[in-house]
Amino acid sequence: MRTDKKNILSSGDKRSRIIKAAAEVFSRKGFHQATVEEISEKAAVGKGTVYAYFKNKKELFLEMILYTREKFLQRMREEIAQADSFHNRLKNMFEATVKFLLQHREMTQMLIADSPPLTEDLHQLLLEKDQEWFEQLLDLLQEATERGEIRPLNKSAAVYIINGALAMLGSRMILYEEDLDYEQLALDFTDIIYHGLK
């Protein structure tokens, strides 16, 4: 599997267009029902062009997972950068998660229910992305501590709690068709994590 992350993230080239088209087709039809022909039509390229970048449909699907993950993390970084305090950064993280999953609910449901197993290369890349995100959260907590916004604490444990809450919120949205106010729930998560339990 190719793992050129710069190519995956560039927006103007054919490879990126194919991945974006694949995301749309796979989210509607699932991995097994989607065809390379339909993806190539959506991307406005020939079928041969798809195979010039990806050796088969499975490789394209797995690259799409990496692309989607990076797109989500980019959204999170942008939301964090716009905030002026740790509380607002935390709030933005939860709100960005809700917005992203609402916009991509079909795709995320499909990723859980109808995806082929991950390759070792992709699994390793996703682990690296998770580690980068973990370290970013550690830096945010360190900065917030130095600014006196939060008390000194075990920052690794705090990252696990934040990530756990984000994952739980995401899983409820993806797996259950519940009539919940997810935007309010994001605010509630923020309040409980920021202020703690007594």
Steps between C-alpha positions, in 0.01 A plus 500: 500500500628846415545730797595835349322727747572817300316357200207394716456850639543708186166623370562566132651183358326199347595272786325720752195532273479123477519461879227762553280332239564164665390639836169608351437176311609270784285690751192450280557145384743339743829337411362187338233665284710795382683462169817655366302607190261705711786657695686590181186662356450701819863614491476585128795278414536178303490164673863447396597819684358358822715189455803716424476634858348202683561135421149394602177610667616390844812718484285797396263433789782484753657820366158663535498407870836675548378802303183525710692466824740777398210721391343455844825581679549809284153618602588445866827693467321791332237513774766491771700777332196730495440475875650740754481283813528136595129484584411626152751266337341208681153618398610540139639145496168352605299725269731422206458127567121534498496710182742272315312183588162652415639598159659156445265270692437264207868460431595435861218247538621326186861496623388304804255266329640436151875545483778255414771437762772762537840435350800509730626819328173683553470375857847639571419836340181531703695423816747774408212744446355404837836559666535842333153593626586371850810721508305802377254457786789465746640831370160669540472375858854613578430846360173522694681401820771762447231765441325403821183389317510149644664350807812283479390146422599176333485624142510156340199392707321821399567427131356150542188649659455760224559248222274249670221754520547596135494133399189427706317800358599389151392140551156603630451717193619234256346185642172618647218696342416681821296816525765696689609860485861425412604865499376537857665172588831637371460798733416269790810288435708818498352624826547171683858449382604861557342542843537140613286300738482566874 
